[in-house]
Amino acid sequence: MALDDIYKEVILDHYKNPRNKRELPEAELSCSKNNPLCGDEITVFVHEDDGKIAAVAFQGAGCSISQSSASMMTEAISGKPVDDAKRLAEEFRGMMAGEVEPDEDEFGDLVALKGVVKYPIRIKCAVLAWDVLQEALGGAGHAAGAATH
């Protein structure tokens, strides 16, 4: 099986069986955005505890790329320190811009989205959840609910 086919399987698996796609009542931080070009909508919920992402979930609808990326993102950042999650978000955006070669150990399933770079119109789909996460975490350290949009 070719690498591109394996990546497609990973993306489809996350789309058909999304991880952490649910409400997160204990979340102090949340943010919502949409991509009007594709109709994607994503809300990210983050429960932060002692500077770490204790729990993360998302809700939304849209294309397989946006939904898979959100699912992969929740798995990649869960349990990480907030600063590490912010750094990973920057590195992911760099990968999608073709500027960063991903570390497969750190990126895990996210590497499957690397091929999206070949389709510039779909890059916004892949980074939407990460944009939402970055905006939600931008409010980290403020009063609870301050980052809710």
C-alpha positions as protocol buffer text, in pm:
chain_id: "A"
residue {
  index: 1
  type: MET
  ca { x: 0 y: 0 z: 0 }
}
residue {
  index: 2
  type: ALA
  ca { x: 141 y: 339 z: -98 }
}
residue {
  index: 3
  type: LEU
  ca { x: 207 y: 600 z: 171 }
}
residue {
  index: 4
  type: ASP
  ca { x: -59 y: 832 z: 28 }
}
residue {
  index: 5
  type: ASP
  ca { x: -312 y: 548 z: 57 }
}
residue {
  index: 6
  type: ILE
  ca { x: -216 y: 489 z: 420 }
}
residue {
  index: 7
  type: TYR
  ca { x: -259 y: 861 z: 489 }
}
residue {
  index: 8
  type: LYS
  ca { x: -602 y: 857 z: 322 }
}
residue {
  index: 9
  type: GLU
  ca { x: -702 y: 563 z: 543 }
}
residue {
  index: 10
  type: VAL
  ca { x: -593 y: 752 z: 856 }
}
residue {
  index: 11
  type: ILE
  ca { x: -791 y: 1061 z: 751 }
}
residue {
  index: 12
  type: LEU
  ca { x: -1100 y: 854 z: 672 }
}
residue {
  index: 13
  type: ASP
  ca { x: -1072 y: 667 z: 1003 }
}
residue {
  index: 14
  type: HIS
  ca { x: -1067 y: 994 z: 1199 }
}
residue {
  index: 15
  type: TYR
  ca { x: -1359 y: 1124 z: 990 }
}
residue {
  index: 16
  type: LYS
  ca { x: -1574 y: 813 z: 1033 }
}
residue {
  index: 17
  type: ASN
  ca { x: -1469 y: 752 z: 1397 }
}
residue {
  index: 18
  type: PRO
  ca { x: -1383 y: 1095 z: 1536 }
}
residue {
  index: 19
  type: ARG
  ca { x: -1199 y: 1106 z: 1865 }
}
residue {
  index: 20
  type: ASN
  ca { x: -1321 y: 1345 z: 2136 }
}
residue {
  index: 21
  type: LYS
  ca { x: -1617 y: 1475 z: 1933 }
}
residue {
  index: 22
  type: ARG
  ca { x: -1850 y: 1576 z: 2213 }
}
residue {
  index: 23
  type: GLU
  ca { x: -1945 y: 1856 z: 2449 }
}
residue {
  index: 24
  type: LEU
  ca { x: -1703 y: 1919 z: 2733 }
}
residue {
  index: 25
  type: PRO
  ca { x: -1901 y: 2067 z: 3026 }
}
residue {
  index: 26
  type: GLU
  ca { x: -1591 y: 2121 z: 3241 }
}
residue {
  index: 27
  type: ALA
  ca { x: -1419 y: 2333 z: 2973 }
}
residue {
  index: 28
  type: GLU
  ca { x: -1309 y: 2678 z: 3085 }
}
residue {
  index: 29
  type: LEU
  ca { x: -1203 y: 2775 z: 2735 }
}
residue {
  index: 30
  type: SER
  ca { x: -1390 y: 2743 z: 2409 }
}
residue {
  index: 31
  type: CYS
  ca { x: -1395 y: 2905 z: 2072 }
}
residue {
  index: 32
  type: SER
  ca { x: -1588 y: 2859 z: 1747 }
}
residue {
  index: 33
  type: LYS
  ca { x: -1500 y: 2941 z: 1389 }
}
residue {
  index: 34
  type: ASN
  ca { x: -1617 y: 2849 z: 1045 }
}
residue {
  index: 35
  type: ASN
  ca { x: -1468 y: 2828 z: 697 }
}
residue {
  index: 36
  type: PRO
  ca { x: -1725 y: 2985 z: 464 }
}
residue {
  index: 37
  type: LEU
  ca { x: -1549 y: 2848 z: 154 }
}
residue {
  index: 38
  type: CYS
  ca { x: -1615 y: 2489 z: 255 }
}
residue {
  index: 39
  type: GLY
  ca { x: -1894 y: 2520 z: 513 }
}
residue {
  index: 40
  type: ASP
  ca { x: -1675 y: 2375 z: 789 }
}
residue {
  index: 41
  type: GLU
  ca { x: -1768 y: 2466 z: 1146 }
}
residue {
  index: 42
  type: ILE
  ca { x: -1558 y: 2380 z: 1450 }
}
residue {
  index: 43
  type: THR
  ca { x: -1594 y: 2453 z: 1821 }
}
residue {
  index: 44
  type: VAL
  ca { x: -1304 y: 2351 z: 2044 }
}
residue {
  index: 45
  type: PHE
  ca { x: -1345 y: 2300 z: 2419 }
}
residue {
  index: 46
  type: VAL
  ca { x: -1043 y: 2295 z: 2652 }
}
residue {
  index: 47
  type: HIS
  ca { x: -1031 y: 2203 z: 3019 }
}
residue {
  index: 48
  type: GLU
  ca { x: -704 y: 2333 z: 3154 }
}
residue {
  index: 49
  type: ASP
  ca { x: -561 y: 2217 z: 3485 }
}
residue {
  index: 50
  type: ASP
  ca { x: -231 y: 2329 z: 3632 }
}
residue {
  index: 51
  type: GLY
  ca { x: -98 y: 2456 z: 3297 }
}
residue {
  index: 52
  type: LYS
  ca { x: -187 y: 2133 z: 3115 }
}
residue {
  index: 53
  type: ILE
  ca { x: -463 y: 2042 z: 2874 }
}
residue {
  index: 54
  type: ALA
  ca { x: -650 y: 1803 z: 3102 }
}
residue {
  index: 55
  type: ALA
  ca { x: -926 y: 1745 z: 2847 }
}
residue {
  index: 56
  type: VAL
  ca { x: -1002 y: 1864 z: 2497 }
}
residue {
  index: 57
  type: ALA
  ca { x: -1300 y: 1802 z: 2272 }
}
residue {
  index: 58
  type: PHE
  ca { x: -1461 y: 1944 z: 1962 }
}
residue {
  index: 59
  type: GLN
  ca { x: -1799 y: 1976 z: 1797 }
}
residue {
  index: 60
  type: GLY
  ca { x: -1866 y: 2064 z: 1440 }
}
residue {
  index: 61
  type: ALA
  ca { x: -1950 y: 1964 z: 1090 }
}
residue {
  index: 62
  type: GLY
  ca { x: -1777 y: 1985 z: 758 }
}
residue {
  index: 63
  type: CYS
  ca { x: -1552 y: 1807 z: 516 }
}
residue {
  index: 64
  type: SER
  ca { x: -1342 y: 1502 z: 599 }
}
residue {
  index: 65
  type: ILE
  ca { x: -1023 y: 1713 z: 618 }
}
residue {
  index: 66
  type: SER
  ca { x: -1154 y: 1961 z: 876 }
}
residue {
  index: 67
  type: GLN
  ca { x: -1321 y: 1697 z: 1092 }
}
residue {
  index: 68
  type: SER
  ca { x: -1024 y: 1458 z: 1076 }
}
residue {
  index: 69
  type: SER
  ca { x: -782 y: 1736 z: 1159 }
}
residue {
  index: 70
  type: ALA
  ca { x: -989 y: 1832 z: 1465 }
}
residue {
  index: 71
  type: SER
  ca { x: -1001 y: 1470 z: 1580 }
}
residue {
  index: 72
  type: MET
  ca { x: -625 y: 1427 z: 1534 }
}
residue {
  index: 73
  type: MET
  ca { x: -559 y: 1757 z: 1710 }
}
residue {
  index: 74
  type: THR
  ca { x: -751 y: 1651 z: 2022 }
}
residue {
  index: 75
  type: GLU
  ca { x: -546 y: 1331 z: 2043 }
}
residue {
  index: 76
  type: ALA
  ca { x: -217 y: 1513 z: 1980 }
}
residue {
  index: 77
  type: ILE
  ca { x: -258 y: 1778 z: 2252 }
}
residue {
  index: 78
  type: SER
  ca { x: -450 y: 1595 z: 2525 }
}
residue {
  index: 79
  type: GLY
  ca { x: -246 y: 1590 z: 2847 }
}
residue {
  index: 80
  type: LYS
  ca { x: 24 y: 1822 z: 2710 }
}
residue {
  index: 81
  type: PRO
  ca { x: 134 y: 2144 z: 2874 }
}
residue {
  index: 82
  type: VAL
  ca { x: -46 y: 2442 z: 2717 }
}
residue {
  index: 83
  type: ASP
  ca { x: 284 y: 2581 z: 2584 }
}
residue {
  index: 84
  type: ASP
  ca { x: 358 y: 2250 z: 2409 }
}
residue {
  index: 85
  type: ALA
  ca { x: 12 y: 2252 z: 2250 }
}
residue {
  index: 86
  type: LYS
  ca { x: 69 y: 2609 z: 2127 }
}
residue {
  index: 87
  type: ARG
  ca { x: 408 y: 2509 z: 1983 }
}
residue {
  index: 88
  type: LEU
  ca { x: 257 y: 2205 z: 1811 }
}
residue {
  index: 89
  type: ALA
  ca { x: -13 y: 2429 z: 1661 }
}
residue {
  index: 90
  type: GLU
  ca { x: 259 y: 2656 z: 1518 }
}
residue {
  index: 91
  type: GLU
  ca { x: 451 y: 2357 z: 1381 }
}
residue {
  index: 92
  type: PHE
  ca { x: 132 y: 2215 z: 1227 }
}
residue {
  index: 93
  type: ARG
  ca { x: 62 y: 2547 z: 1057 }
}
residue {
  index: 94
  type: GLY
  ca { x: 424 y: 2543 z: 934 }
}
residue {
  index: 95
  type: MET
  ca { x: 377 y: 2194 z: 791 }
}
residue {
  index: 96
  type: MET
  ca { x: 60 y: 2307 z: 613 }
}
residue {
  index: 97
  type: ALA
  ca { x: 250 y: 2605 z: 471 }
}
residue {
  index: 98
  type: GLY
  ca { x: 520 y: 2368 z: 343 }
}
residue {
  index: 99
  type: GLU
  ca { x: 777 y: 2529 z: 573 }
}
residue {
  index: 100
  type: VAL
  ca { x: 817 y: 2257 z: 839 }
}
residue {
  index: 101
  type: GLU
  ca { x: 903 y: 1891 z: 788 }
}
residue {
  index: 102
  type: PRO
  ca { x: 707 y: 1714 z: 1062 }
}
residue {
  index: 103
  type: ASP
  ca { x: 869 y: 1498 z: 1327 }
}
residue {
  index: 104
  type: GLU
  ca { x: 668 y: 1177 z: 1282 }
}
residue {
  index: 105
  type: ASP
  ca { x: 709 y: 1077 z: 1648 }
}
residue {
  index: 106
  type: GLU
  ca { x: 568 y: 1407 z: 1770 }
}
residue {
  index: 107
  type: PHE
  ca { x: 307 y: 1452 z: 1497 }
}
residue {
  index: 108
  type: GLY
  ca { x: 172 y: 1096 z: 1493 }
}
residue {
  index: 109
  type: ASP
  ca { x: -144 y: 1074 z: 1278 }
}
residue {
  index: 110
  type: LEU
  ca { x: -114 y: 1445 z: 1192 }
}
residue {
  index: 111
  type: VAL
  ca { x: 150 y: 1352 z: 935 }
}
residue {
  index: 112
  type: ALA
  ca { x: -137 y: 1211 z: 727 }
}
residue {
  index: 113
  type: LEU
  ca { x: -252 y: 1568 z: 660 }
}
residue {
  index: 114
  type: LYS
  ca { x: 83 y: 1663 z: 503 }
}
residue {
  index: 115
  type: GLY
  ca { x: -51 y: 1570 z: 158 }
}
residue {
  index: 116
  type: VAL
  ca { x: -320 y: 1840 z: 184 }
}
residue {
  index: 117
  type: VAL
  ca { x: -45 y: 2093 z: 103 }
}
residue {
  index: 118
  type: LYS
  ca { x: -82 y: 1982 z: -262 }
}
residue {
  index: 119
  type: TYR
  ca { x: -437 y: 2120 z: -259 }
}
residue {
  index: 120
  type: PRO
  ca { x: -411 y: 2486 z: -148 }
}
residue {
  index: 121
  type: ILE
  ca { x: -788 y: 2534 z: -131 }
}
residue {
  index: 122
  type: ARG
  ca { x: -806 y: 2255 z: 133 }
}
residue {
  index: 123
  type: ILE
  ca { x: -533 y: 2392 z: 362 }
}
residue {
  index: 124
  type: LYS
  ca { x: -785 y: 2616 z: 538 }
}
residue {
  index: 125
  type: CYS
  ca { x: -992 y: 2304 z: 610 }
}
residue {
  index: 126
  type: ALA
  ca { x: -695 y: 2136 z: 778 }
}
residue {
  index: 127
  type: VAL
  ca { x: -590 y: 2436 z: 989 }
}
residue {
  index: 128
  type: LEU
  ca { x: -938 y: 2547 z: 1100 }
}
residue {
  index: 129
  type: ALA
  ca { x: -941 y: 2345 z: 1424 }
}
residue {
  index: 130
  type: TRP
  ca { x: -587 y: 2463 z: 1501 }
}
residue {
  index: 131
  type: ASP
  ca { x: -689 y: 2827 z: 1448 }
}
residue {
  index: 132
  type: VAL
  ca { x: -977 y: 2773 z: 1689 }
}
residue {
  index: 133
  type: LEU
  ca { x: -746 y: 2608 z: 1943 }
}
residue {
  index: 134
  type: GLN
  ca { x: -492 y: 2890 z: 1922 }
}
residue {
  index: 135
  type: GLU
  ca { x: -765 y: 3149 z: 1975 }
}
residue {
  index: 136
  type: ALA
  ca { x: -908 y: 2957 z: 2272 }
}
residue {
  index: 137
  type: LEU
  ca { x: -564 y: 2914 z: 2430 }
}
residue {
  index: 138
  type: GLY
  ca { x: -485 y: 3280 z: 2369 }
}
residue {
  index: 139
  type: GLY
  ca { x: -723 y: 3342 z: 2657 }
}
residue {
  index: 140
  type: ALA
  ca { x: -537 y: 3101 z: 2887 }
}
residue {
  index: 141
  type: GLY
  ca { x: -467 y: 3268 z: 3218 }
}
residue {
  index: 142
  type: HIS
  ca { x: -770 y: 3496 z: 3197 }
}
residue {
  index: 143
  type: ALA
  ca { x: -1082 y: 3454 z: 3403 }
}
residue {
  index: 144
  type: ALA
  ca { x: -1288 y: 3146 z: 3325 }
}
residue {
  index: 145
  type: GLY
  ca { x: -1505 y: 3208 z: 3023 }
}
residue {
  index: 146
  type: ALA
  ca { x: -1300 y: 3506 z: 2910 }
}
residue {
  index: 147
  type: ALA
  ca { x: -1181 y: 3319 z: 2601 }
}
residue {
  index: 148
  type: THR
  ca { x: -1526 y: 3195 z: 2507 }
}
residue {
  index: 149
  type: HIS
  ca { x: -1627 y: 3336 z: 2170 }
}
